[in-house]
Amino acid sequence: ESFEDFFNNMKEKTFIYTNSKEAKNNHIDEIDIQITNSCLEHIDNLENVLIDLKKLLNNNGRYLHGIDFGNHKKTKNPFEDIYALSRSEYKIKFGNKINLLTPNEILSQFESAGFSNPKITPYYFSKENFNGTIHPEWKKRLKKEEIFLKFGLIAGPI
């Protein structure tokens, strides 16, 4: 098979969806590879969306989801405002643009949605220029190794 044939086959089998409901209606149990980047942290009802995404994967399907745990703002440190406030205080002050789930909480939701063996691989941490304090709620919710995790990849099965 030539590269052109391979490319054309891939093109025919590649689907890009902007919402899980549209995909669910068309391709249940058909998806081989599922990729998202910097979008799951914006979904408040994440577990229900993950359930829909899981339904799309075939039995041998693989997934790769990149998640940005920072504040998504132009600050000296991406955790500047997040760690200073409780989750509810942050949402009152800045709105519901990000769900503020910790890496472990997101992994738990992947597991609850039926994803097999989800693992998070830290891509990079960002402690530089953080001069604030960490709110007690964050100290309680975050595992020590999760503090300052800016971007992580959740993948599976591994």
LINVENMO-V672639 format. One record per residue. N is the residue number from 1. D_LAST is the distance of its C-alpha to the last C-alpha in Angstrom with 1 decimal. Layout:
BEGIN
N D_LAST
N D_LAST
END
This chain:
BEGIN
1 29.0
2 30.0
3 28.0
4 30.2
5 29.4
6 25.6
7 26.2
8 28.4
9 25.9
10 23.2
11 25.9
12 26.8
13 23.3
14 22.5
15 23.4
16 23.8
17 24.6
18 26.0
19 25.7
20 23.5
21 26.7
22 27.7
23 24.4
24 24.3
25 27.7
26 26.8
27 23.3
28 22.0
29 19.1
30 19.4
31 17.0
32 14.3
33 13.2
34 14.1
35 15.0
36 17.3
37 18.8
38 21.1
39 22.1
40 20.3
41 22.3
42 25.5
43 25.0
44 26.9
45 25.8
46 22.1
47 21.0
48 23.1
49 21.7
50 18.1
51 19.4
52 20.9
53 17.8
54 15.7
55 18.6
56 18.4
57 14.9
58 15.4
59 13.6
60 11.2
61 11.0
62 8.6
63 9.8
64 10.7
65 13.5
66 15.7
67 18.0
68 21.3
69 22.5
70 25.9
71 29.3
72 29.3
73 32.8
74 34.7
75 35.2
76 35.2
77 32.1
78 29.5
79 29.8
80 33.6
81 34.4
82 31.4
83 31.6
84 35.4
85 35.5
86 34.1
87 31.9
88 35.0
89 37.2
90 34.9
91 34.8
92 38.6
93 39.2
94 36.7
95 35.7
96 32.5
97 30.9
98 27.7
99 26.4
100 26.1
101 23.0
102 21.4
103 17.7
104 17.5
105 19.5
106 17.3
107 14.2
108 16.5
109 17.6
110 14.1
111 13.9
112 17.5
113 17.0
114 14.7
115 11.3
116 8.8
117 7.0
118 7.9
119 7.9
120 10.8
121 11.4
122 15.2
123 16.8
124 20.3
125 22.7
126 26.3
127 28.8
128 31.6
129 34.7
130 33.9
131 37.2
132 37.0
133 36.4
134 33.4
135 34.5
136 34.2
137 32.0
138 29.3
139 29.7
140 29.1
141 26.1
142 24.2
143 22.5
144 24.0
145 20.9
146 20.7
147 24.3
148 24.8
149 21.2
150 22.3
151 19.2
152 15.5
153 12.5
154 10.4
155 7.2
156 4.7
157 3.8
158 0.0
END
